[in-house]
Amino acid sequence: MQADTPVNLIKISVAGNDRTNLSFFNAELDGLYSERATLQDLVTKLSQKTSKLLSMDMFEAVDANLVVSQGKGNHINAELKLNVKEKGIPFLKVASYIKTGTTSEIGCELQGALRNPIGFGEVFKLSTVSTQSGARELTSSLFLPNVGPQRLDLTVAAKSNLDNQTHFTSLRQQIDSVSVELSTVDRVHQVVAEYALRDEIPVRCSDPTISNSNNNNKSTDSDVTASTSWNPFAAPLFAASAVTTNTAMASLKTSLKYLGTLLDTRDNTVNPSSGSFLQGSVEIATPPGSAQFLRTELNGQHHHKLGPDLMGQPGLVASVCGSVGVIRPIFQSAINASSSTATAIASAHSGAVGSDSRGADDIEHTHGVVHLCDRYQLGGPNSLRGFELCGAGPRAYRPEVPLSSKGIIPAHQSTGDAHPTDSLGGDLRSTLLATLSVPVPVPLLAKSQLRAFTFINLGMISSLSRVSSSAPAFGLGALRASVGGGFSLAAAESIRLETTYAIPILSAPQDQLKKFQIGVGVTIN
């Protein structure tokens, strides 16, 4: 029987669905058959449908059998017999977790859920996540597939999240939110409505001397020694910068976001060797929320093979990846309402480095409406290699704290680091990464998709605000660049690991550099 033989799908039967409703299978198998389908078309689509059913984590096994018989003319008739074995309703799982956002970091997730209890593919889930930086997230969610005539996926979630940002600024953020997301099955189109209560909390120095001084007690030398031991995620010995203290505030965010994948022809999402990718998003935050802005982002990739395969893997591959994002405050009344905050920022801005001097009216447009937590950051293994995490761009000095009655002991002298500063971020960020990669010339390592690559990485973070009598606050002076090489590995078909050594060739004095880095993400750049 030829693969291109026309086929008629005359019947679909399902067995083993003790709990799952037949309407669920009708929706999931929709589009399996078309009038001009061939046997090969049917087999290909059936394989995709069964793979998706298994990926939903509702079935232990999904067996699809096609029974064919001679039809009219040169057509054949096919009957699909689907046999499933359902998983139990409750389950508990512990897994590694990649938290994405301003930074990407590895965490641990404890998840409990009820899967498909009613029979329509729904999942009730309760999960808690802890990351290496001390961030914590508690989520309760409901997932329901095949909603409405367009058969969209619906997710309703309530989250309580403590985001620890002290590894790049003296700030923690508490977010309590409710969101509703509608997406197509292939997640090409996603719409998210969110209502979030947010609180930016400046870090207070927790050194024992400070707490003792409040109680009119003197600290001992042992207290000082213990307090200066270095821990990358420990409470800092420096108070928050004046800029951070004056701008951190609670806010209400009511927003609507659209995320669309315009093009995706990549052969692999983690370590692609050919194809292109283009994705854009638009988010608008409006009243009654106090956070009011318009954010637009665009991400693109293009990959091309330059030679034959080597050791069963793509040979020399050239890749170009880029992104641009801009956030702008909206609603003039909200800008005017923040003038008192702007005045405070202007008075503190003399302690900032890497940004131009501005008055209250100018800083108002930069910081008064676009909250610190909404601003873009630049630097790190997933955005600008060779720079510390969020280490590029304007920064503000953090004041030293007295550690003993003998005087001020700068903490950076005991840690060996530069004077601590807070990253201020920006409302415009763009990055560009160009790489050449080849498989590692060891068959066993090449088979595991370990690749060596060399790269040039460009990035810019700045402000679009104009001062009244000068040029825009961005230009070539905001450009950063690095060159280097490294290794990348595709792990578990959905995680990209890379190690790089980079040499910054364009940087500013206030930038924090880091030549050797280890990065983790879900795709390149």
GIUR-V693973 format. One record per backbone hydrogen bond with DSSP energy under -0.5 kcal/mol. CO is the residue of the C=O (numbers start at 1). NH is the residue of the N-H. E is the energy in kcal/mol with one decimal. If there is no record, write none. Layout:
CO&NH&E + CO&NH&E
This chain:
2&5&-1.4 + 3&40&-2.5 + 5&39&-1.8 + 6&76&-1.7 + 8&10&-0.9 + 8&78&-2.9 + 11&80&-2.8 + 13&82&-3.2 + 15&84&-2.6 + 16&18&-1.7 + 16&86&-0.6 + 21&24&-1.0 + 21&25&-0.9 + 22&26&-2.3 + 23&27&-1.9 + 24&28&-2.4 + 25&29&-2.3 + 27&30&-0.9 + 29&32&-1.8 + 34&37&-1.7 + 37&7&-2.1 + 38&42&-2.3 + 39&43&-2.3 + 40&44&-2.3 + 41&45&-2.4 + 42&46&-2.3 + 43&47&-2.0 + 44&48&-1.7 + 45&49&-2.4 + 46&50&-2.5 + 47&51&-1.9 + 48&52&-1.9 + 49&53&-2.1 + 50&54&-2.0 + 51&55&-1.9 + 52&56&-0.9 + 53&56&-0.6 + 53&58&-0.7 + 54&57&-1.5 + 58&87&-2.7 + 61&85&-2.1 + 62&64&-0.5 + 63&83&-3.0 + 65&67&-0.6 + 65&81&-2.9 + 66&68&-0.6 + 67&79&-2.3 + 69&77&-3.3 + 72&75&-2.1 + 75&71&-2.0 + 76&8&-2.8 + 77&69&-2.4 + 78&10&-2.2 + 78&11&-0.9 + 79&67&-2.7 + 79&81&-0.6 + 80&13&-2.7 + 80&82&-0.6 + 81&65&-2.1 + 81&83&-0.6 + 82&15&-2.7 + 82&84&-0.5 + 83&63&-3.2 + 85&60&-3.1 + 85&61&-1.1 + 89&115&-2.9 + 91&113&-2.2 + 93&111&-3.2 + 95&109&-3.2 + 97&99&-0.6 + 97&107&-3.3 + 98&100&-0.7 + 99&105&-1.7 + 105&99&-2.8 + 106&132&-1.5 + 107&97&-2.2 + 108&130&-2.1 + 109&95&-2.4 + 109&111&-0.5 + 110&128&-2.3 + 111&93&-3.0 + 112&126&-3.0 + 113&91&-1.9 + 113&115&-0.5 + 114&116&-0.5 + 114&124&-2.5 + 119&21&-3.2 + 122&116&-3.5 + 123&125&-0.5 + 123&143&-2.4 + 124&114&-2.7 + 125&141&-2.7 + 126&112&-2.9 + 127&139&-2.8 + 128&110&-2.6 + 129&137&-2.1 + 130&108&-2.9 + 131&134&-1.6 + 135&131&-2.0 + 136&162&-3.0 + 137&129&-2.6 + 138&160&-2.3 + 139&127&-2.5 + 140&158&-2.8 + 141&125&-2.8 + 142&156&-2.4 + 143&123&-2.1 + 144&154&-2.9 + 147&152&-2.5 + 148&151&-1.5 + 152&147&-3.3 + 153&183&-2.0 + 154&144&-2.9 + 155&181&-2.9 + 156&142&-2.5 + 157&179&-2.6 + 158&140&-2.5 + 159&177&-2.4 + 160&138&-2.7 + 161&163&-0.7 + 161&175&-3.0 + 162&136&-2.2 + 162&164&-0.7 + 163&165&-0.9 + 163&173&-2.2 + 165&168&-1.8 + 165&169&-2.2 + 168&423&-1.7 + 169&168&-0.5 + 169&171&-2.3 + 170&203&-1.7 + 171&165&-1.4 + 172&201&-3.8 + 173&163&-3.2 + 173&175&-0.5 + 174&199&-2.0 + 175&161&-3.2 + 176&197&-3.1 + 177&159&-2.6 + 178&195&-2.6 + 179&157&-2.4 + 180&193&-2.6 + 181&155&-2.4 + 182&191&-2.7 + 183&153&-3.2 + 184&187&-1.8 + 188&261&-2.8 + 189&184&-2.0 + 190&259&-2.7 + 191&182&-2.5 + 192&257&-2.7 + 193&180&-2.4 + 194&255&-2.3 + 195&178&-2.4 + 196&198&-0.6 + 196&253&-2.9 + 197&176&-2.5 + 198&251&-2.9 + 199&174&-2.3 + 199&201&-0.6 + 200&202&-0.6 + 201&172&-2.3 + 203&240&-1.0 + 207&210&-1.1 + 207&211&-1.4 + 208&212&-2.5 + 209&213&-2.6 + 210&214&-1.4 + 211&215&-0.7 + 212&215&-0.9 + 212&217&-2.7 + 213&216&-1.4 + 220&224&-1.6 + 221&225&-2.5 + 222&226&-2.5 + 223&227&-2.2 + 224&228&-1.2 + 226&229&-1.1 + 231&234&-1.5 + 236&206&-1.0 + 241&245&-2.7 + 242&246&-2.4 + 243&247&-1.4 + 244&248&-2.4 + 249&200&-1.1 + 251&198&-3.0 + 252&254&-0.5 + 252&290&-0.7 + 252&291&-2.4 + 253&196&-2.8 + 253&255&-0.5 + 254&286&-2.2 + 255&194&-2.4 + 256&284&-2.4 + 257&192&-2.7 + 258&282&-2.2 + 259&190&-2.1 + 260&262&-0.8 + 260&280&-2.5 + 263&278&-2.8 + 274&267&-1.6 + 275&303&-2.7 + 276&265&-3.0 + 276&266&-0.5 + 277&301&-2.5 + 278&262&-1.8 + 278&263&-1.7 + 279&299&-3.0 + 280&260&-2.8 + 281&297&-2.2 + 282&258&-2.8 + 283&295&-3.2 + 284&256&-2.1 + 284&286&-0.5 + 285&293&-0.8 + 286&289&-1.6 + 290&292&-0.8 + 292&330&-1.5 + 293&285&-2.9 + 294&328&-2.4 + 295&283&-2.9 + 296&326&-2.4 + 297&281&-2.3 + 298&324&-2.1 + 299&279&-2.8 + 300&322&-2.5 + 301&277&-2.4 + 302&320&-2.4 + 303&275&-1.3 + 304&318&-2.7 + 310&313&-1.9 + 313&310&-2.9 + 316&306&-3.3 + 316&307&-0.7 + 317&437&-2.4 + 318&304&-2.5 + 319&435&-2.5 + 320&302&-1.8 + 321&433&-3.2 + 322&300&-2.8 + 323&431&-2.3 + 324&298&-2.4 + 325&429&-2.5 + 326&296&-2.5 + 328&294&-2.5 + 331&334&-1.2 + 331&335&-1.1 + 332&336&-2.3 + 333&337&-1.6 + 334&338&-0.6 + 335&338&-1.1 + 336&339&-1.4 + 338&342&-2.2 + 339&343&-2.2 + 340&344&-1.7 + 341&345&-2.1 + 342&346&-2.5 + 343&347&-1.8 + 344&348&-1.2 + 345&349&-1.5 + 348&351&-2.0 + 349&352&-2.0 + 351&397&-2.5 + 353&395&-3.3 + 359&363&-2.5 + 360&364&-1.9 + 361&365&-0.8 + 362&365&-0.6 + 362&366&-0.9 + 363&367&-3.3 + 363&368&-0.9 + 364&368&-1.0 + 364&369&-0.6 + 369&371&-1.0 + 371&374&-1.5 + 371&375&-0.8 + 372&375&-0.9 + 376&426&-1.5 + 378&392&-2.4 + 379&390&-1.7 + 380&383&-1.5 + 380&384&-1.3 + 384&380&-1.8 + 384&387&-1.2 + 386&514&-1.8 + 387&380&-0.6 + 388&391&-2.7 + 391&512&-2.2 + 392&378&-0.5 + 394&424&-2.3 + 394&425&-0.6 + 395&353&-3.9 + 396&422&-3.0 + 397&242&-0.6 + 399&239&-1.3 + 404&407&-1.4 + 407&403&-0.6 + 407&404&-1.0 + 407&409&-0.5 + 408&410&-0.7 + 410&413&-1.3 + 410&414&-0.7 + 411&414&-0.8 + 411&415&-1.6 + 412&416&-1.6 + 420&398&-1.8 + 422&396&-2.1 + 426&376&-2.8 + 427&327&-2.3 + 428&462&-2.1 + 429&325&-2.8 + 430&460&-2.5 + 431&323&-2.0 + 432&458&-3.3 + 433&321&-3.0 + 434&456&-1.9 + 435&319&-2.3 + 436&454&-2.2 + 437&317&-2.4 + 438&452&-2.7 + 440&442&-2.5 + 442&446&-3.2 + 443&447&-2.1 + 444&448&-0.9 + 445&450&-1.8 + 446&449&-1.8 + 449&451&-0.6 + 449&490&-0.6 + 450&440&-2.2 + 451&488&-2.6 + 452&438&-2.5 + 453&486&-2.5 + 454&436&-2.0 + 455&484&-2.0 + 456&434&-2.3 + 457&482&-2.0 + 458&432&-2.5 + 459&480&-2.9 + 460&430&-2.3 + 462&427&-1.0 + 462&428&-1.6 + 465&473&-1.4 + 467&470&-1.1 + 471&467&-0.6 + 472&474&-1.3 + 473&463&-1.4 + 475&478&-1.8 + 476&479&-1.5 + 478&461&-0.8 + 480&459&-2.3 + 481&505&-2.2 + 481&506&-1.9 + 482&457&-3.0 + 483&503&-3.5 + 484&455&-2.7 + 485&501&-2.8 + 486&453&-2.6 + 487&499&-2.4 + 488&451&-2.6 + 489&491&-0.7 + 489&497&-2.7 + 491&494&-1.5 + 491&495&-2.0 + 495&491&-3.2 + 495&497&-0.5 + 496&521&-2.0 + 497&489&-2.9 + 498&519&-3.1 + 499&487&-2.2 + 500&517&-2.3 + 501&485&-1.9 + 502&504&-0.5 + 503&483&-1.9 + 506&481&-1.8 + 508&511&-1.5 + 511&513&-0.6 + 512&388&-3.1 + 515&502&-2.4 + 517&500&-2.4 + 519&498&-2.2 + 521&496&-3.3
